[in-house]
Amino acid sequence: MRLVSDFFNAFPFLQRNSTSSALMSLVFAGCCLLNVGFESIAEADEPAEQTSNVSVKIFDTNAPGWRQLDGDDFVRVNGDDQTLTWEGTEALGSGQPIGVTRTNFEVKNFELVIQWKHLKPAGNSGIFAWVPMSALKDLPPNQLPNTAIEVQMLDLDYGRMYTEKTGKPPTWFTSHGDIFAVGKSSMQPFPPLSPDGHRSFPSAETTNPHGEWNQYYVRGINGEIRLWVNGVEVSGGRSCSPDEGFLCLESEGSPIRFREIWLRELP
């Protein structure tokens, strides 16, 4: 387990404004975590320290149960030795070949915090939650698991490039934190919904563009999954099946960086 003495310097996330709406989102997140018996949220009135364009910090990983993940916690599934390379607790994903890198352990109920940054316009990546070994075994390069709940990480330029290529507006996806069931999996997505009802669309647009860091906080409890993007809860779903398995980092064609990956397993 790796801990930092001052997490408020090591675990920032991006915030667009300081409106009462954003503040209420932080208070709501704190209340949710207290309901599962943990104190994860710092005092709402604590002044934020500025680090580049990164501000308010809310996750105190000195609280019981948190641990920081690094390369020793992950296993290559169907990539090569350049697909995901680690420098301490920070990873560089090449995007090639398409595929995943999984944790070396399975989880059921969990909290995950991760920072990510696309390095090129229209980058695509994500986190796969609750992936069974049956969806990973003998998975060839350039294929993704057919069973999982995906928490998408999509650059803001993806929609623009989709429109330029197809001449159509991007109505079936967003770049602000869609969550959806993959392949054989199932989920009842929280509204607002994609036109086909398959995806939980984000209720707020808080994602930063390529070249800037974003922070995801993902909480999965008893088959319910929720996502906070840069401190604001935006999407989720319930009745997920499966509701236990590996966590995977996705490689989907474009370079990306991951850092400050913290996990807490819950009862």
N, C-alpha and C positions, 0 to 999 in steps of 0.2 A: 504494500500500500504506500502510495506517495501522497503526502500532505504538504501544504504550503503554510508557512507561518502567518501570512497575511493574504487570505483568499480574496479580499476586496481589491487587491492589486492584480491578482493572477486570474480573476474570473469576471471580466467585464462583459457587458453586452450593449448593443447599440440601441439608442432610443431616439425617436424622431422628434418628440416634443415633451413638454412637461405639463400637459393639460390635465384637468381633473379626470378625464376619461382614462388616460394612461395610469394615473395614480390609483383609480378604482380597480383597474386590471391587476395592479400589483397587490392591492389589498385582497382581492378575490383569490389570487394565486396563493397568498399566505394562508387564507382561511381553509382552502382545499387541502393544503399540506398538513395543517394542524388536525384536520379530520382524520388523517391516517396515522396520527400519533407522532409526528416529527416536527421540529422547528427548523424550517429551511429558509424562511424569509427574514431578511434583516429588517430593522425598524424602518418604516416608510419615510420618516422624517430625517433619516440619516443623510447628511450631505454627500453628494456623489463626487468622487475624484475624477478628473478628466485625464484620459490617456489617449492621445490622438483624437479620433472621432468616436471613441468608446467611452460611455459614461456609466450610468447607474448600475450598481452591482447588487444582486439580491440573494444569491445562493451562497450559503455558508457551509462549505464542505468540511469544516472542522466539526460540524454536527455529527452525531454517531452514524456510522454505516457508510459514509461516502468514501470512495476510493478513486484515484485517478488512473485511467487506463493508458497503456502504451503498447508498443509493438509486441511485448511478451504476452499480451492478452488476446491477440488476434492470430488467426490461421488463414493462410491463402487457400482459396477454394478453386478458382478456375482462371486466375491471372498468371502473370509471370513475375520475375524478380523486380520489375520496375513499376508494376501496377500500383503498388502502395509501398513506399519506402519511408522509414521512420528516422527521425532525428530527435531522440529523447521521447518527449510526449507529443511531438508534432509530426504529422504525416503528410506526405506529398503523394497525391494520386495522379497517375499519368492519364487515366481515362481509357487506357488500352490494355488488354482487350476488354470488351464489355463483360462484366461479371461482378462478383462480390468477394469480400474478405470478411470472415465471420469471427465472432468471439470464440474463445476456446472453452466456453461454458454456456449453458442455457439459462434463461431467466423466465420467470412467470410475472411476478409483480415487481415493478422497478421504476426508478426515476433516472433519466439520462439527460445530461447537459453536454452540449457539444457546440463548438464554434467552427464555422466553415466559411470558405471564401473561394468563389470561382475565379479562375485566372484569365479566362477569355469570355467574350460575349456569348450568350446563348448556351452557357454550360448547363449540364444536366447531371444530377447525382441524387443521392438520397440515403435514407436509412431503411432497412428492412427489419421489421420487428416480428418476433415469434416465428422464426423460420425453422421448420422441422428438418432433421438430418436427411429424411427421404427426398427433400427438395434440393439438397446440396450434394449428395453422393453422386459421384461420376458426372457432375455437371460440366459440360464441355465449355471451352472458351467461347465468348461472344453469345452466351445465353445467360438469362437471369432466372432466379428461382421461380417456380410456378406456384408456390404457396408462401404467402407472407402478407403482412400489412405494410404498405409502403408509406413512408413519410417523405414527401418529395422535396428536393432542394433544386430549384429551377431558377436560372438567371433571368433577370427582367427582360433581356433582349431576346429571349426564346420566342415570346409571342410575336414580336416584331418580325423576326426572321421567318416564323411560320406563315405570317400574312404575306410577306414578300414572295415566299415560295409557292403558296397555294392560292393566293388572292382572296382568302377567307379570313374572317376574324377568329381569334382563338377562343371559341366559346366553350370548349370541352375541358380546358385546363386553365390554371393560373400559375403565377410565379411567386405566390405568397404563402405556400404551405399546404398544398392539397394532401389529403390522406385518403387512401383507398385500399381495398382488398385486391390482391393479385391472384390471378389464375384460379386455383381450387379453393382459395380462402373466401371467407364471407365476413361482412361487417354491416351494421346498420349505421350509416354515416349521419353525423349531426348536420343540420342545416346551417347555412345555405348549401344547396346541393348543385352538382353539375346538372346539365340538361337531361342526361340519362339517369340521374339519380344514383350513380355509382360512387361518385367522389364527394367527400366533405370539402366544400370550397371554404376558403378563409373568410371570416367575418370582418377582417381588417387587412389593410395592405401596409405591412411594416418591413418588408424585405429590402435590404440594401443591394445595390448593383454589384456586378463583378468588380473585383479589386478591393472590395470592402468586406470586413468581417460581419457575419451574422451569428446569432446565437439561437439554437433550438433547445428548449426544455421539453422533453417528452415524458409523459407519465402513463404507465400502463398498469391497471389494477383490475383483476378479475374480468378480463376480456374487454375492458373499456380503455381506450387510448385517447389522449388529449395532447395537443401541441400548443406551446407558446413560442411565438417568433419575436425575438428581441423584446421579451418581457410582456407581450400581449397574447392572451389566449385567442386562437383563431380557428381551430378546427379539431375534429375528432370523430369518434364513433364508439358504438357499444356492440355487445354480443359478437365480439370477434372470434373467429375460429380459423386456425388454432389460436390459443391464448397462452402458449408456452413454447419456447424454442430459443434459437440463437438470435443475436443481434448482428446485422451485417452492414458494412459500409459498401456503397455501390460505386462501381466504375461504369460510366456510360458515355465514353467518347471524348471527354473534355477534362483538362487538368483542373484539380481542385486541391485545396489545403484544408486539413482538419487539425484542430488543436483543442486543448482544455477539455478533454473528454472525461467526464466524471459520471460515475454510476453509483446508485444506491439501490440494493435489492430490498424489497419490502415484504412483510409477512403475507 
